[in-house]
């Protein structure tokens, strides 16, 4: 059976609606007069997502027109005029197919359905919702795609990448062809989006780098003091165990977009605990040494027999004897400087025995029995 539609050569693009029979054949089937045929016949323009066809039809409504043209509408498609509107001669019927788009608005990504002709059209519709909106391209391996054309009119499009703008001619081949024309390569993790510009749209390529970053932090060791009752308190603490610093190794996966960090997550964390230093702190009081006994008064604690025996040992008991070297004099063999240091004058060998003993007692009280080492040891006066 012949159709009630007839289409002329499309005005735009290459899509053609189904072939139709002649208007006259349709009129004969209806059995009407030439005047009736003329009244039912309509010439309309049908635009299906930018594919425009001039159609002659006998349909009385938009729905009839679309049914006859094999245009099936989905849930998210939009038709203007409304599908139940009457169809008039010279009318323009516009169909926009709904597409699910990934949209970034104020930094957050969502998916939404938009019935738009191209990216520029979609962005204008989405701008009414408010916020900074851009379309996010889908990635499948190395392929970059949008579910709708970048521009229905073609022409030059700006591609922004690595801080520079490139202008490329868009011929409808999709984002891949446009990026190739601009000389911009895209890595698997890079983000590609379409954002509005005053003169249309721009393709924006954002470089995404994800890498593992290792951070090592030293953990200081503590100091533990152990009280030691056997150690004198005036001694410096003794280190019984040396401290060892610990270490924290953190591996984080850091993501940057065009050099700005956008995400950081912990991959692993390894901690080696520090080892505390242990020191011994003495608590024992050091005993106080008794004060030295006061020197006895000259001759006061040594008997005369001791001095007599010492004189006998040193000089044979002769008060005026002088050693063969001429250095030592008298009963106790004084040297002249030593004799003078205890107040003697002249030569010791010329002094009286009483004065010689007195000067010897002064010397012993000041410097001890070591002034006569050999004889004092022999007499048991030195240990």
Steps between C-alpha positions, in 0.01 A plus 500: 500500500640842412614729788338833579843675520728640234850650559717729294880521500627562858595858572774399750710190564442169326221329692193436286154406617329193341397529136135590444248468216370791301240731646256412225516128581418580861203709395361224282520254786298739712245535221479878537484781252797705388391775738493258795843371413634850494352576839651186664839531341769676709862594441703506824863513606615216726821553704622185676814590692613739229411275208245717319262363239211672320207262513156492334245314705127444560558448877274708719729510809869513594470144628369386161784672323763333717335160475495522125866609495606204721619733776470315831518717807676402818414598857742793502443630145340840445258597219388851405208553444363247749439154362120532527490842333316528164719515194463800273630570157841674511569386857851422630525195726820474707611179672791497742616161619582467870850387590646408837794731566762510773498853639741670737341779698695691765756220513252211547418250225149370431312349206193660351282475189505792259313536170743717306634537147869529595732579792441874470123444511531263800713746697249781443220279630705390802607856580142572601553266796772726638861434594815458296403222257707297255448175309736213582610276215484125544817289480535152355868415488660766279166604351340829606135560415189707561152358439415806288687717246734771622349746253217446257635771271865386489765768476791586727508376858751596773689215672666595831785278622823546696438870550465574128207544262485322166244571228380206291236460232213275607339288230265291713737205545484517879743598773777263390521661158485847648785428743709351220438808287617718791814287546408416860562150632302371796625244753275233643440685829461850360165677530331644192203735534304757304441840656307803376670796340358833388542393137401135538674221688857400586645152547706490820762230562614463861812298570445245775802348674470233767814385679603338826688734732708362786559709813739387774478659845739437789340411833713626793582262784427576865723491809430272791685562827565203729596576860820325606558482876855375446606798291614826661252783440770748400598291194357567154225254397632182343349391165396136540322482160541738213183642345410423140272729297199341333369566151159547336480428129179617334414424138219717360338500156482865393294622207561839340301672227709750304747498790241565773446223754144372496519171691727319745448153644715278719642194326710363785650602832794332670621599847814383678467598865777695671707339777525710814834590653547362852734676742599420857475793740691457823324560830778402739650785702875513490653470852661817633874460565594583859692823533878452523636481852664822606879493483647437838693776661866483427635200686182473697401151389840353413722390779855620543626150436352512147685822418815360656479183289424706185808719569708191555384359166549820304829638644631252755374742767756766411355854496778661294549235234484597131441245222779421257317699230473801730124522441364355828580622853456408862307240697213474253696572183320819403569658165553871535176597309292260710661630817413854400139399410436412865655819634866397543786740439860429421605139452309221677826338607595816687175513698452345841360143522184639666435743215570229242241273669249789518540574128467126419175481700362801308592336169337169601179675609485682168608231255502169684761227544557485127767765539725220629374210283769240557545539874129562570416171318773318690365629829140405405386860475385451136274226375 
